[in-house]
Amino acid sequence: MGLNFYAQPNAGPAIPQGYHWPLQGHWTYADYCRLPEDGWIYEIIEGELHMSPAPLTRHQLCKLTLASLMFAFVKQNKAGVVLDAPTDVMLPGLANPVQPDIVFVAKAHARIVKEERIEGVPDLMVEVLSPWNWMIDRHKKFAIYAKAGVREYWIVDPQARTIEVFVLQRGAFALAGKHDVGKIAKSKVLKGFAVAVKEVCPA
């Protein structure tokens, strides 16, 4: 089956028997829908299945804090839609699906938010790093999100207590700012939205 594991080798999910799972590079959304609901996070990027266990509590605290702040700002300003994981995001030809930690879709693009999933390219995506999947967030997803045309990408590191803001320039992400404790992270796409790093990433 050639799966990618981001935990201890003996801690893998209970994959159901009786179904012929595809080789890496050939996974589809139909295959994804057959995967078990067992607490693992499954994503399909360029036909490859990636999986990781449930996130740590520190990760969840960072995600929920940032999502709450962004949700309140977007609602107050009627700027669009904010959703957090687990939300399936279908990036045409690239990912079917990914599950970013936080997604912002501007009001002008709200049509891509469907009942079951997001079908299209969000304006801003956020990933909160975990010990077992940080390489995916920093490299694989970094490249895929840029290729898809995501206008802004935030990487939150709970351990280092930093927030990196990347903006799309000529088809690639450029670092707009790396903010540590005592600094304020500001969005370029979501105008006026800013958060204190120490609030999102507590000690």
PyMOL commands that set and color helices and strands:
alter all, ss='L'
color gray80, all
select helices_A, chain A and resi 9-11+29-33+57-77+107-112+134-148+197-200
alter helices_A, ss='H'
color red, helices_A
select strands_A, chain A and resi 41-45+48-52+80-84+89-91+95-98+102-106+118-119+124-128+152-157+162-169+172-179+184-186+194-196
alter strands_A, ss='S'
color yellow, strands_A
deselect
rebuild
show_as cartoon
